[in-house]
Amino acid sequence: MGGITRRALFAGSAVGAAGALLPATAGRAVAEPRPARASYRATYHFTVPDQWKNDPQRPVWIDGEYHYYYLYNADYLSGAIGTAWRLATSTDLVSFTDRGSAVPKDTTPNGDVWSGSAVVDTENTAGFGAGAVVVLATMSPHDGPSDQAQYLYYSTDGGRTFTPHGTDPVLPNPGVRDFRDPKVIRDAERGRWVMTLAENDKVGFYHSADLKSWTYVGGFVKSGIGVLECPDLFRIRAGDGTAKWVLGVSANGKGAGLPNTYAYWTGSFDGSAFTADADEPQWLDHGWDWYGAVTFEKRTANGTLDERTRHAIGWLNNWDYAHITPTIDTDGCNGTDSIVREITLKRAADGTYHLASRPVAALDRYVSRTVRLGDLEVEGTRVLDYRGTAYELTCEITWDRLTGAGVQLRRSPDGVRHIDAGVYGDYAFLNRRPTVSPDMSGRWQESKSPFDPGRRTVALRILVDRTSVELFVDDGRYVHSSAVFPYLVDTGLALFTVDGRAVFRNIVIREFRV
């Protein structure tokens, strides 16, 4: 997607003299006390070091490290627009080392660099040398929807710095709106490269032998979920041995009552065409803020490919309110990602397949404190003796008869402000309405996913950080990710039920130091 990054003011919110974000919906001014050096920067999620970030670019495995590129604007706070690709490296996808800008902006007549993908050209198909790292990315010289085209950069130093391959596109725009976000994979079986490209309501498929010349071979069309962006195509094997191809896109389904995150289809791919198992997509995240997401290969320590698991990372933001965040004023930056997730393919009881998500296993190595609360019986609201701004909470809730149950996160001392996560009737939910959130319209506060109340049990795993909540329901069958901006003094935690009694079993809280 594009790299437009104009800074906006808080559009109705403010940061008070005491440093706390004031809710736009507040009927009176509120100034909450805070420590002298308050920060809203995430504690254990990836954040941009300074200025601005948006789209993640699919990480690639090079010399024993994941190379994670993302769209970065070094001039954001001055009001200038345009993005480069900045690089961070990691061996475990929890702790990252900043490596600075890798693909610069404004060094060619084509301007800044938008989303795309990097590949390692092991066989030297492009002629830059075996093992060269090649980036295909969208650029738009005149910043118009009909001049978006795909350009090539290459690296011979292990993906640290890149050189433009001339100034002409390797895939020119044929005269259409929305022609961007190339995602390239290697089709080893047929000895060629395959590109997926976002073309408004279509994902186009292209072939190339050398990464420089591309031929259109077909497309997959889906309307009704907005302009498709950041396409994704990969093969994954389920636990029962079945292999499926997955086609994913970032899409805005809010107008149809659907998420604004990552839509995907399982199906088959013959090298040129994708055939979906069903017409309607599934969604890898049901929250409001998991956009521009990418999946990528999981590698073991010795570089072996895991065919049953992929990783995924998404931008914890939304273009409807991308520039509304307290970190602009408190930390001089705007840009947070989700925790990296492990994605697996599961077979449901009805024979269909879906993707499930869980936080990357390496997060376990960064636990700095564990609080075990055991089993607690709750009827109504039960405030816990715990305070925190960044942690993970896990529990299983069981009941005989009730309407709803869940957790109040980042609860204010008076109990008025909080973020609610749990189940109610036939849906699981994450509701940020009772706290400060970036959605000034008030329309996108509670996200929902299906739930069968007849089971009378649900497992929750919730990642809370200073400006985000990620809810994993029933081993990641459904996930909700949303940006939230609770006051820094809102550190409480409570359990609740609606119309009944429940037992919250094996409650464990873990804090992390990264």
Phi, psi and omega in degrees: 000171186290162182257026181293127186219056177286133180282137176240158174283180189283004171046052176113344174258170178208159171254119185288171180300332178278356174096358182269142178290131180263133182291141180296334184269001183294140180277348179212160180292139179230132176235110181266140176293152179211163175299159185300328182240065181292146177220139173258005180295138181302145182279319185226008172263157177290131175229151177294140181299324181201167173063244193219145165221152167226250194305129164293147171250141187307117178297148178235150183269116182223123174052045175079012179222149167280130174258111182254113177259151177207158179286129188223135176241107180287350185247016187302311186290344176272355179094357180281154183251171175109141185238151169247180170258119174260153187240137168228143180245154182203147174261341184231359177068019171243310178259127184239147175248123180289134179243007178080185182288136181250314176249107188284162174256158172059030176255356173230167179298350184272356172086226186271172187245128182259200184287156178185223178200155177248145175224153173264119183272075186301323186265008178059042180291334183268348178086012178265001181113145178298130181089000176299147176260125184245130178250129167251122184218155177279139169226152183224087189307325182250012177056039178243151184294341182258006175241016173292130181213170186253132184237158185244135170235152179222155181228136175244014178240036176077025176085014180277318179225151186232149179242136178289140175272078183072191181241002178265148180289148172275343173221094182292159176285128180280009179101034182236161172282148171059093185214080195205177172064056182294132176240118187249134174230159178266123173266086185295328182298325183251002175065044180206170176262146177237132177245135165255141185224137179278119183229070180064257180259019182227145166258116179272148177245135183225151177244150173207146174268337190226009181070359183251330181238128188236142181236129178287134181235351179158183182202163178241122187252134173214118177255168175094357178233032176080188177288127180283139180221162171047062181293159184214136180218125180203164178248138182215148183251133179280170179297335178275005178094348180289133176257135178231148166269146179235130173249123181236156176213152165276132186209153179254097181264012187299325180297336179256015181074024182246170180294171176238061186220241188244107176269145180212157175234137166271154181173212180231155180221125184260014182099342181226329184226143177254131177245118185278148176289333180214155182291317185272143181282161163263171184233129182283343176212135183257004178280193182262347194222067172220074190248160180060026187290150176229148169249157182205164186295143172266128180243142173282176182301329179266010175090003181291139181280133175264110184283347185259355183220139169236165173257160176213147175214141180227158177281122181276068180197182186205135184296345178293334182211040190298334187259012179256103179200140179290341182294339177303314184273325184275333187229359178067032182205164176213104178161108179227142177252161170294164170296146175294137184244153171261127185250129177232160180258126183241147175259126179277169182298333180274005177092354177277165182242147177213163176267142175239151186234146171212152178300147183304138187299331182297343178301331180301332183283353183250014179291126180254341180201140177233131177242119181253119182256357176069218180256132179230134176268135186226135169220110189095232181237133178233112180280133183265156178273067179213143176227136179186155176249344182212117185191176172240136176238131175233144175192165170240131181254130177232151182200165173262315181206121173192172180265322182199163178199153179174205188230138170261115184258151178048054184280138179285159181303328180269000177080005183280318184259138178186169174243128185254136178222133179165213180231151177210118181060239184256026177214151167267154187209158167228121187236115181258005184301320183285001177238190176276132178223165181284347184279099182283345180284336183077004185271333190243066185251322181245123175258151186225152171216158185297148175210140179264104183293341179294343179288331179057031173200149176208142176254131180241138169228120190234125175259118181247131172225183192296332179228025182202156170224134175236118183254123176251119183255129175050066176059034173081014175301320175231144180227143175232124178237125180216144173283139177218149182232057180296151175304149180293340177275353179273092188237005185281171182212135179216155174253149180214156170227158177236121176060045176162185183241145179217159173250123175267108189262142174052057179283122180229131176244130178235136173252156187233149172233114183247000000 
